[in-house]
Amino acid sequence: MRSGQGALRSSPGPPLMMKKLLRSSLVFAVLVLLALLNGCGPKDSGQKPAVEKPLVQAPPFSADSAFQFVKDQVSFGPRIPNSPAHRKAGDYLIEQLKKFGATVTVQAFEATTYDGQRLALRNIIGSYFPERQKRILLAAHWDTRPFADKDENPAAKFDGANDGASGVAVLLEMARALQAGEPPAAGVDIIFFDGEDWGHDTETWEKIGKGKPANFPLPPGLDSWWCLGSQHWSKNKHKPNYSAYYGILLDMVGAKNSHFFKEGVSMQYAPAVTNKIWKTASQLGYSSLFVNREVAGITDDHVFVNEIGKIPMVDIVHYDPALGFFGDYHHRTKDNLELISPETLEAVGRVLLAVIYSEE
């Protein structure tokens, strides 16, 4: 055995070859293991990628143009259903969408309010690239509440510059941008919902000297006295079997010092879209405006689009941590042009355009 061991020792070739092969095998195994760990690590851990996907170039959004759209709506007067101002404002919206190249559908319908009035309402829909199967739905309400129930004078009427001319203005400017710029990969539908803000308020009805209204039960087919237009559209879509990849609702998005939090119903039905919007806002430098924090849910048009229309929809709406939702202007006469910030309108519009143009 000694001689044999000596013979092996005196012949350096095979042992060295074996060592080299063993060393190479170990190195290869380590490299494979590292590659597997690098490939699987982020997925398993949920860590954020080191390099974020850059934002796709979207058409420019004009703050001045959006502000002018707010002024135009306010100039008609309070857009209370059944009023001349309401009729003129609706005709204006139809005209603007056609001017910006949309295929326009007007969904006329009637609805009864909690105080027994019969309203002539119109949902106004503008469609871009209707041949495209993948669609994004954008919405805002265009009517004004019939009285300033939170004001010192609850019988007063108010301009509704923020509630909801601001959301309509952002969408009109987006319509202009869609016509002027390169088309996105997805089709876009813009809906101006009517009859959102009449609601139910027997206390105010008595305060303004109209006596106690009759206790009308909800009519068949109506789930709430609020959001009449979105309820009607969700049950009677403008196109048979219409659907969208997701929707975004704008409500009170133009006030100075606005803040938009992740609203609870949005996070319940459309968390991925909500997170995408807020991430895009952060990439554009608007993280102080789009606050990355979840708050309670509210009843707004998106509730009925989510629950009845079966389209995941996000609500971008002003939230004040000190006051809760909305602001001290809400349903008051101070909701006028002095409240509106062109910079806030621009921020919201830029974020939405970036989100839409990121779709493939």
C-alpha positions in Angstrom: 0.0 0.0 0.0 2.9 2.3 0.8 4.4 1.7 -2.6 1.1 2.2 -4.2 0.5 5.4 -2.3 4.0 6.5 -3.3 3.3 5.8 -6.9 0.2 7.9 -6.8 2.1 10.7 -5.1 4.9 10.5 -7.7 2.4 10.9 -10.5 1.0 14.5 -10.2 -1.3 14.4 -13.3 -4.5 12.7 -12.2 -4.9 14.1 -8.7 -4.4 17.6 -10.0 -6.9 17.1 -12.7 -9.4 15.7 -10.2 -8.8 18.8 -8.0 -9.3 21.1 -10.9 -12.5 19.3 -11.9 -13.8 19.4 -8.4 -12.9 23.1 -8.0 -14.6 23.9 -11.3 -17.7 22.0 -10.3 -17.9 23.8 -7.0 -17.5 27.2 -8.7 -20.1 26.3 -11.3 -22.5 25.2 -8.6 -22.0 28.4 -6.7 -22.6 30.5 -9.8 -25.8 28.6 -10.6 -27.0 29.1 -7.0 -26.2 32.8 -7.1 -28.0 33.1 -10.5 -31.1 31.3 -9.1 -31.0 33.5 -6.0 -30.7 36.7 -8.1 -33.5 35.6 -10.4 -35.9 34.5 -7.7 -35.0 36.8 -4.8 -37.0 39.9 -5.6 -40.1 38.0 -6.6 -40.0 36.0 -3.4 -39.2 38.9 -1.1 -41.5 41.5 -2.8 -38.7 44.0 -2.9 -38.9 47.0 -5.2 -36.7 46.6 -8.4 -33.5 48.6 -8.3 -34.4 50.4 -11.6 -38.0 51.6 -12.1 -39.6 51.5 -15.6 -39.4 55.0 -17.0 -42.6 56.9 -17.7 -43.9 56.8 -21.2 -44.0 60.2 -22.9 -47.5 61.6 -22.7 -49.0 64.7 -24.4 -48.6 68.0 -22.5 -51.4 69.1 -20.3 -52.3 72.9 -20.2 -53.1 74.3 -16.8 -54.4 77.5 -18.4 -56.7 75.6 -20.7 -58.1 73.5 -17.9 -58.7 76.6 -15.7 -60.6 78.1 -18.7 -62.8 75.1 -18.8 -63.7 75.6 -15.2 -64.5 79.3 -15.9 -66.7 78.4 -18.9 -68.8 76.0 -16.7 -69.1 78.5 -13.9 -70.2 81.2 -16.4 -73.4 79.4 -17.0 -74.4 79.7 -13.4 -75.1 76.8 -10.9 -75.7 73.7 -13.1 -78.8 72.5 -11.2 -80.8 69.9 -13.0 -83.9 71.3 -14.8 -82.5 74.8 -14.9 -81.5 76.8 -18.0 -77.9 76.8 -16.8 -77.9 73.0 -16.6 -79.2 72.7 -20.1 -76.7 75.2 -21.6 -73.8 73.6 -19.7 -74.7 70.1 -21.0 -74.9 71.4 -24.6 -71.4 73.0 -24.1 -69.9 69.7 -23.0 -71.3 67.9 -26.0 -69.9 70.6 -28.3 -66.5 70.5 -26.7 -66.2 66.7 -26.9 -67.1 66.8 -30.6 -64.7 69.7 -31.2 -61.9 67.5 -29.7 -62.7 64.6 -32.0 -64.7 62.3 -29.7 -67.5 60.1 -30.8 -70.3 61.4 -28.6 -73.2 59.6 -27.1 -75.9 61.4 -25.1 -77.8 59.1 -22.6 -81.0 61.0 -21.7 -83.1 59.7 -18.9 -85.4 60.9 -16.1 -85.1 60.3 -12.4 -87.2 61.1 -9.3 -85.5 62.9 -6.4 -86.2 62.4 -2.7 -88.4 65.5 -2.6 -90.6 64.2 -5.5 -89.2 66.2 -8.3 -88.8 64.7 -11.8 -85.4 65.6 -13.3 -84.5 65.5 -17.0 -80.8 64.3 -16.9 -78.1 63.5 -19.4 -75.0 61.3 -19.2 -72.6 62.6 -21.8 -70.1 60.1 -23.2 -67.1 60.9 -25.4 -65.2 57.9 -26.9 -61.7 57.9 -28.4 -60.4 55.1 -30.6 -63.7 53.1 -30.3 -62.3 50.2 -32.3 -59.8 49.3 -29.6 -60.8 46.5 -27.3 -58.8 47.5 -24.3 -60.5 50.6 -22.8 -59.9 53.1 -20.0 -62.9 54.8 -18.5 -62.6 58.4 -17.1 -65.5 60.1 -15.3 -66.7 63.2 -13.4 -70.1 64.6 -12.5 -71.2 67.9 -14.2 -74.3 68.9 -12.2 -74.4 71.2 -9.1 -76.2 70.6 -5.8 -79.5 72.6 -5.7 -78.7 74.4 -2.4 -75.7 75.2 -0.2 -76.7 73.1 2.7 -73.5 73.7 4.7 -73.6 77.4 4.2 -74.8 80.1 6.6 -77.6 80.5 4.2 -78.6 77.0 3.2 -81.0 78.2 0.6 -78.2 79.8 -1.4 -77.0 78.4 -4.7 -73.3 78.0 -5.4 -71.0 77.9 -8.4 -69.6 74.4 -7.9 -66.2 75.4 -9.3 -64.6 72.5 -7.6 -67.6 70.3 -7.1 -67.7 69.2 -9.8 -66.5 71.6 -12.6 -62.8 70.9 -11.7 -63.1 67.2 -12.6 -65.0 68.0 -15.8 -62.3 70.6 -16.8 -59.4 68.1 -16.3 -61.2 65.6 -18.6 -62.0 68.2 -21.2 -58.3 69.2 -21.3 -57.4 65.5 -21.5 -59.8 65.2 -24.4 -58.0 68.1 -26.2 -54.6 66.4 -25.5 -55.8 63.0 -26.8 -56.8 64.7 -30.1 -53.6 66.7 -30.4 -51.1 64.1 -29.3 -50.1 60.6 -30.4 -52.8 58.1 -29.7 -52.4 55.8 -26.6 -52.5 52.0 -27.0 -55.8 51.8 -25.2 -59.1 53.3 -26.1 -60.5 56.0 -23.8 -64.1 56.8 -22.8 -65.0 60.0 -20.9 -68.3 60.1 -19.1 -69.8 63.2 -17.5 -72.3 61.8 -15.1 -75.4 63.9 -14.3 -77.6 64.0 -11.2 -74.8 63.1 -8.8 -75.3 65.8 -6.2 -79.1 66.2 -5.6 -78.9 63.6 -2.9 -81.1 63.4 0.2 -81.4 66.1 2.8 -84.7 66.6 4.6 -83.1 68.8 7.3 -82.0 71.4 4.7 -85.3 71.2 2.9 -87.0 72.3 6.1 -84.4 75.0 6.8 -85.0 76.7 3.5 -88.7 77.0 4.2 -90.1 74.3 2.0 -91.6 72.3 4.9 -91.0 68.7 5.6 -90.9 66.7 2.3 -92.9 63.6 1.9 -91.0 60.4 2.8 -90.7 59.0 -0.7 -89.4 55.5 -0.8 -86.6 54.7 -3.3 -88.2 53.9 -6.7 -87.6 50.5 -8.2 -84.2 50.3 -9.8 -82.7 53.0 -7.6 -80.2 52.1 -4.9 -79.5 55.7 -3.6 -80.8 59.2 -3.9 -77.2 60.2 -4.7 -75.3 59.5 -7.9 -78.4 59.2 -10.2 -76.4 59.3 -13.4 -73.8 56.7 -12.5 -76.5 54.4 -11.3 -78.4 54.7 -14.5 -75.4 54.2 -16.7 -74.1 51.2 -14.7 -77.4 49.5 -15.3 -77.9 50.7 -18.9 -74.5 51.1 -20.5 -74.2 53.3 -23.6 -73.0 50.2 -25.5 -74.2 46.6 -25.0 -71.7 44.6 -23.0 -69.4 47.6 -22.6 -66.6 47.1 -20.2 -63.3 48.7 -19.4 -59.9 47.6 -18.1 -60.4 50.1 -15.2 -61.9 53.5 -14.5 -60.8 56.7 -12.8 -63.3 59.1 -11.2 -62.4 62.8 -10.6 -64.4 64.7 -7.9 -63.2 68.0 -6.4 -59.7 67.9 -7.9 -59.0 71.6 -8.4 -58.8 73.4 -5.1 -55.7 75.1 -3.7 -53.8 73.0 -1.2 -55.6 69.8 -2.2 -54.6 66.4 -1.0 -55.6 63.1 -2.5 -55.5 60.0 -0.3 -56.2 56.4 -1.3 -59.9 56.2 -0.7 -61.3 53.0 0.9 -63.7 51.8 -1.8 -61.0 52.4 -4.4 -58.7 50.2 -2.4 -61.4 47.6 -2.0 -62.3 47.2 -5.6 -59.2 48.5 -7.5 -56.1 48.4 -5.4 -53.7 47.7 -8.2 -54.9 50.7 -10.2 -55.0 52.9 -7.2 -51.4 52.0 -6.4 -50.4 52.6 -10.0 -51.8 56.1 -10.0 -50.2 57.1 -6.7 -46.8 55.6 -7.9 -47.0 57.5 -11.1 -47.8 60.7 -9.2 -44.7 60.1 -7.1 -42.5 59.6 -10.2 -43.8 62.9 -11.5 -43.0 64.7 -8.3 -46.5 65.0 -6.9 -46.2 62.8 -3.8 -47.2 65.7 -1.5 -50.4 66.0 -3.5 -51.1 62.3 -3.9 -50.5 61.1 -0.3 -49.6 57.5 0.0 -52.0 56.7 2.8 -55.4 54.9 2.8 -58.5 56.5 4.3 -62.1 55.5 4.7 -64.4 55.0 1.8 -67.2 57.3 0.6 -70.4 57.1 -1.5 -69.5 58.5 -4.9 -70.1 57.6 -8.5 -67.4 55.0 -8.5 -69.3 52.9 -5.9 -72.0 52.1 -8.5 -69.6 51.6 -11.4 -67.7 49.1 -9.2 -70.6 47.3 -7.7 -73.2 47.4 -10.5 -71.1 48.2 -13.6 -68.4 45.6 -12.6 -65.6 47.9 -13.7 -62.8 48.5 -11.1 -62.8 52.3 -10.6 -60.7 54.6 -8.5 -62.0 57.8 -6.9 -59.5 60.7 -6.8 -61.2 63.1 -4.4 -59.9 65.8 -2.0 -59.4 64.7 1.6 -58.5 67.0 4.5 -56.9 65.2 7.5 -58.3 67.8 9.8 -61.9 67.9 8.4 -62.2 64.5 6.7 -63.4 64.3 3.1 -63.9 67.4 1.0 -63.1 70.8 2.6 -64.6 73.8 4.2 -65.9 75.0 0.8 -68.0 71.9 0.4 -71.6 72.7 -0.4 -70.9 76.4 0.4 -70.9 79.5 -1.6 -67.1 79.7 -1.3 -66.9 76.9 -3.8 -66.1 79.4 -6.6 -63.3 80.3 -9.0 -61.2 81.9 -6.2 -60.8 78.4 -4.8 -59.4 76.9 -8.0 -55.6 76.3 -8.6 -54.5 75.8 -12.2 -51.4 74.0 -10.7 -53.6 71.4 -9.0 -55.6 70.8 -12.2 -52.4 70.4 -14.1 -51.0 67.9 -11.6 -54.0 65.7 -11.8 -54.2 65.9 -15.6 -50.5 65.0 -16.0 -50.8 62.0 -13.7 -53.8 60.7 -15.6 -52.2 61.1 -19.0 -49.1 59.3 -17.8 -51.2 56.5 -16.4 -53.2 56.1 -19.7 -50.1 56.3 -21.9 -48.3 53.6 -19.9 -50.9 51.0 -21.0 -49.7 48.6 -23.6 
